[in-house]
């Protein structure tokens, strides 16, 4: 059967009370944006607490479903047959036709679940359940009823038109992007940070990103890898403004002036300072990192506390309690893993110390940073002023 419409379901938005309309409208905008690259023409509309996507031309079914499955706020995508209300007898025929076209193998169990949103329909919901079950059994003797664990749950909604559907393709859930402000993601070429961006975007936060590039120690391929990762995250989060900061001179100056066992922490503090500066200039309300407690030396509790000290904006760490395998599995699920493991070094791994400090104190780090004179301020200002902005969709 060639479906020409989808019912798009949401979950969390439904409990938003008087604000629900605002969240629904945001979801409509995200759905329209997600469908833009899909071949075909679509109408996305909202009626009576339902969101529909209707195809107005030939379209690629798999591509359309794939796009809808990546929209935050969508709990399920239901391929839908909509029919005009021409009375119960016509509905019986339409239901039999639906079951015949959708399920070639009739050796299955089923249950009918009717919802009568329009109360002037001549039959009540329970009467419809019984009658539609009867006409399906009459049409297909091999089909059996199972009201507890059916193979097929046929849903029938009596509205202005009548909706018939029996498949619910899971969506990502969450909240529509843009309904909860904007934050700046520190995006590296690793596994963790793209997953962190995905998880925060899922809560309705629009994502910008900053990447610290260190030529010639990191190559253009490393930079392109990060652009590719941003593009993969943008499939879920929507367009991302990626700020590429040339960090080489800052790193070399720290390397020259500071104890090497503290390099990672001090460099990380300057990354946070620069990221926060760009975040404030672009109206972001917080920073996002892919840090997880204890994963590496710079992510111990002591290290995180020292890193946080330079920030005035909140720092969101959605992976903080996850282990590496959980993060890897999520990166595979969202499609960033294979790109993340490409063997191009980022600036953090190039300058890492052999024996980095794992329990730094703020006092010791600040003492080391005191060796960095006003020249460091100039280097930071130059890095910010020369940052490249790449629009990624």
C-alpha positions in Angstrom: 0.0 0.0 0.0 1.3 3.5 -0.9 0.7 5.7 2.1 0.1 9.4 1.3 -0.1 10.7 4.9 1.5 10.3 8.3 0.1 11.0 11.8 2.9 12.4 13.9 2.5 11.7 17.6 4.1 13.5 20.5 4.2 12.6 24.2 5.8 15.2 26.5 4.3 18.2 24.7 0.8 16.9 25.6 1.3 17.8 29.3 2.2 21.4 28.6 -1.2 22.9 29.5 -1.8 26.4 28.2 1.7 26.5 26.5 1.0 23.4 24.4 0.2 25.4 21.3 3.6 27.0 21.3 5.3 23.7 21.5 3.1 22.2 18.8 3.9 25.1 16.4 7.6 24.7 17.1 7.3 21.0 16.3 5.5 21.9 13.0 8.4 24.1 12.0 10.9 21.4 12.8 9.0 18.8 10.8 8.8 21.2 7.8 12.6 21.8 8.0 13.3 18.1 8.3 11.3 17.3 5.2 12.9 20.0 3.0 15.6 17.7 1.6 13.1 14.9 0.9 12.0 14.5 -2.6 8.4 15.4 -2.9 6.0 18.1 -1.7 4.4 17.9 1.7 1.8 19.8 3.7 2.3 19.8 7.5 -0.8 20.8 9.5 -2.3 20.7 12.9 -6.0 20.0 13.6 -7.7 19.1 16.9 -4.5 18.2 18.7 -3.2 16.0 15.9 -0.3 16.8 13.6 -0.5 15.4 10.0 2.0 15.2 7.2 0.3 14.9 3.9 2.1 14.2 0.6 1.0 16.3 -2.3 3.1 14.6 -4.9 5.1 11.4 -5.3 7.7 11.0 -2.6 10.4 8.7 -1.2 8.6 6.8 1.6 11.8 5.6 3.4 13.5 9.0 3.1 10.4 10.7 4.5 10.1 8.3 7.4 13.8 8.6 8.1 13.5 12.4 8.3 10.5 12.4 10.6 12.2 9.9 12.9 15.0 12.4 13.6 12.7 15.3 14.7 12.9 15.9 18.5 9.5 16.1 20.0 8.1 13.2 17.8 7.3 10.1 19.8 5.9 8.1 16.9 5.3 8.3 13.1 2.2 6.5 11.9 1.7 5.7 8.2 -1.9 6.7 7.7 -4.9 6.1 5.5 -7.4 8.9 5.7 -10.9 8.3 4.3 -14.0 10.5 4.1 -16.9 9.8 6.4 -19.5 8.2 4.1 -21.2 6.2 6.9 -20.5 2.9 8.6 -21.0 0.7 5.6 -18.3 2.5 3.7 -16.0 2.4 6.7 -16.4 -1.4 6.9 -15.2 -1.6 3.2 -12.3 0.8 3.8 -11.1 -1.2 6.8 -11.2 -4.5 4.9 -9.3 -2.9 2.0 -6.7 -1.5 4.4 -6.1 -4.9 6.0 -5.9 -6.6 2.6 -3.4 -4.1 1.2 -1.1 -3.7 4.2 -0.9 -7.3 5.3 -0.2 -9.7 2.5 0.2 -12.6 5.0 -3.2 -13.0 6.7 -2.0 -15.6 9.2 -2.0 -13.2 12.1 -3.9 -12.0 15.1 -5.5 -8.6 15.5 -7.4 -6.2 17.6 -9.4 -3.1 16.7 -9.3 0.0 18.8 -11.7 2.8 17.9 -11.7 6.3 19.2 -14.7 8.4 18.4 -13.6 12.1 18.7 -16.8 13.1 16.9 -19.6 12.2 19.2 -22.4 12.5 16.5 -21.1 9.3 14.8 -24.0 6.8 14.7 -22.0 4.0 16.5 -20.2 4.2 19.8 -16.6 3.1 20.1 -17.3 -0.3 21.6 -19.9 -1.0 18.9 -17.4 0.0 16.2 -14.8 -2.3 17.8 -17.1 -5.3 17.7 -18.5 -4.5 14.2 -15.1 -3.9 12.6 -13.7 -7.0 14.2 -16.6 -9.0 12.7 -16.2 -7.7 9.2 -12.4 -8.4 9.2 -13.1 -12.0 10.4 -15.7 -12.4 7.7 -13.4 -11.2 5.0 -10.3 -13.1 6.1 -11.1 -16.5 7.8 -7.4 -17.2 8.6 -7.2 -14.0 10.8 -7.7 -14.5 14.5 -8.6 -12.1 17.3 -6.2 -11.6 20.2 -7.2 -8.7 22.5 -4.2 -9.1 24.8 -1.1 -9.5 22.5 -2.2 -9.0 18.9 0.2 -9.0 16.0 -1.7 -6.1 14.5 -3.4 -3.3 16.5 -5.7 -1.5 14.1 -6.5 2.0 15.3 -9.6 3.8 13.9 -10.1 7.5 14.8 -13.4 9.1 13.9 -12.7 12.8 13.3 -13.6 15.1 10.4 -12.0 12.5 8.3 -11.5 8.9 9.5 -7.9 7.8 10.3 -6.8 4.2 9.8 -3.4 3.1 11.0 -1.7 0.1 12.6 2.0 0.9 12.7 3.8 3.2 15.1 7.4 3.9 14.1 9.3 5.2 17.2 10.6 8.7 17.1 13.3 10.2 19.3 11.0 11.9 21.8 12.2 15.0 23.6 11.2 18.6 22.9 11.2 20.6 19.7 14.5 22.3 19.1 14.4 26.0 19.9 11.8 25.8 22.7 14.5 25.9 25.5 17.0 28.5 24.4 20.5 28.0 22.9 23.8 26.7 24.1 27.4 26.3 22.8 28.8 22.8 22.3 32.6 22.3 22.6 32.8 19.9 19.6 35.9 17.8 19.2 36.6 15.0 16.8 35.9 12.4 19.4 33.0 10.1 20.3 31.6 12.0 23.3 30.9 15.6 22.3 28.6 14.9 19.3 26.5 12.6 21.7 26.4 15.4 24.3 25.1 17.8 21.7 22.5 15.3 20.6 21.3 14.8 24.2 21.0 18.5 25.0 19.3 19.3 21.7 16.8 16.6 22.5 15.6 18.8 25.4 14.7 21.5 23.0 18.0 23.5 23.1 19.3 25.0 19.9 23.0 24.1 19.4 25.9 26.3 18.2 29.4 24.7 18.4 33.0 25.7 18.7 36.0 23.6 17.5 39.6 24.3 18.5 41.9 23.7 15.6 45.7 23.5 15.9 47.4 23.7 12.5 49.9 22.4 11.5 49.6 19.9 14.3 46.1 19.1 13.3 45.3 18.7 9.6 42.5 20.0 7.4 41.2 16.5 7.4 40.7 16.7 11.2 38.8 20.0 10.7 36.7 18.4 8.0 35.9 15.5 10.3 34.5 17.9 12.9 32.4 19.6 10.2 31.1 16.2 9.2 30.2 15.4 12.8 28.4 18.8 13.1 26.4 17.9 10.0 25.4 14.5 11.5 24.3 16.2 14.7 22.4 18.8 12.7 20.2 16.1 11.2 18.6 16.1 14.7 19.3 19.6 16.1 18.8 21.6 12.9 21.4 24.0 11.5 24.6 24.6 13.6 26.8 27.6 13.5 30.3 26.1 13.9 33.0 28.4 15.1 36.5 27.2 14.3 39.1 28.7 16.6 42.8 28.6 15.7 44.2 27.5 19.0 47.8 26.8 18.0 49.5 29.9 19.4 47.6 29.7 22.7 48.6 26.0 23.1 52.3 26.6 22.3 52.5 29.5 24.7 51.0 27.3 27.5 53.3 24.5 26.5 56.3 26.8 26.8 55.4 28.5 30.1 53.5 26.0 32.3 54.3 22.6 33.9 53.6 19.8 31.4 51.6 17.7 33.9 49.1 20.6 34.0 48.9 21.3 30.3 45.6 19.6 29.7 43.9 21.4 32.5 45.2 24.8 31.7 44.5 24.4 28.0 41.0 23.2 28.9 40.4 26.3 31.0 41.4 28.6 28.1 39.1 26.6 25.8 36.3 27.2 28.2 37.1 30.9 28.4 37.1 31.3 24.6 34.0 29.2 24.1 32.2 31.3 26.8 33.2 34.5 25.1 31.8 33.3 21.8 28.7 31.9 23.5 27.9 35.3 25.1 28.4 37.1 21.8 25.9 34.7 20.2 23.2 34.8 22.9 23.9 31.3 24.2 22.8 30.5 27.7 25.3 27.8 28.6 28.2 25.6 27.5 27.9 21.9 26.6 30.8 19.4 26.9 31.1 15.6 26.5 32.8 15.0 29.8 32.2 11.9 31.9 33.5 11.6 35.4 36.8 9.7 35.6 37.0 8.9 31.9 40.4 10.7 31.5 42.7 12.8 33.7 40.9 16.1 32.8 37.6 14.6 33.8 38.2 13.7 37.4 36.0 15.5 40.0 39.0 17.7 40.9 39.8 18.5 37.3 36.2 19.4 36.5 36.0 21.7 39.5 39.1 23.5 38.4 37.9 23.8 34.8 34.5 25.1 35.9 36.1 27.9 37.9 36.8 30.0 34.8 33.1 29.9 33.6 30.3 32.2 34.5 27.8 30.5 32.3 26.3 27.1 33.3 28.2 24.1 31.9 26.0 21.2 30.9 27.5 17.7 30.9 24.8 15.3 29.8 27.2 12.3 29.7 28.5 12.9 33.2 27.3 9.7 34.7 27.6 7.4 31.6 30.3 4.9 31.0 32.2 4.7 27.7 30.2 1.7 26.3 26.9 3.5 26.9 28.2 6.6 25.0 29.6 4.4 22.2 26.2 2.6 21.8 24.4 6.0 21.6 26.9 7.3 19.1 26.2 4.2 16.9 22.5 4.7 17.3 22.6 8.3 16.1 25.2 7.7 13.3 28.2 9.6 14.6 30.4 6.7 15.7 32.1 5.8 12.4 33.0 9.4 11.7 34.3 9.9 15.3 36.7 7.0 15.1 38.4 8.3 11.9 42.2 8.6 12.8 42.6 12.3 12.7 44.1 13.9 15.9 42.5 16.8 17.7 44.3 19.5 19.5 43.7 17.9 22.9 45.4 14.6 22.0 48.4 16.3 20.3 49.5 18.2 23.4 48.6 15.7 26.1 51.2 15.1 28.8 52.6 11.7 29.4 51.7 11.9 33.1 48.9 14.5 33.5 47.8 15.6 36.9 44.6 13.9 38.0 43.9 15.8 41.3 44.8 19.4 40.5 44.1 22.2 43.0 42.8 25.6 41.9 45.6 27.3 43.8 48.3 25.3 41.9 46.7 25.9 38.5 46.3 29.6 39.1 50.0 29.8 40.3 51.1 28.2 37.0 48.8 30.4 34.9 50.4 33.5 36.6 53.4 32.7 34.4 51.3 33.7 31.4 51.8 37.4 31.0 49.8 39.9 29.0 50.9 38.3 25.8 48.4 35.5 26.5 45.6 38.0 26.5 46.7 39.1 23.1 46.8 35.5 21.8 43.3 34.8 23.2 41.9 38.0 21.6 43.5 37.1 18.3 42.1 33.6 18.4 38.6 34.9 19.1 38.8 37.7 16.4 40.1 35.3 13.7 37.6 32.5 14.4 36.0 31.1 11.2 32.2 30.6 11.2 30.8 27.7 9.2 27.1 27.2 8.7 26.4 23.5 8.9 23.1 21.9 7.9 
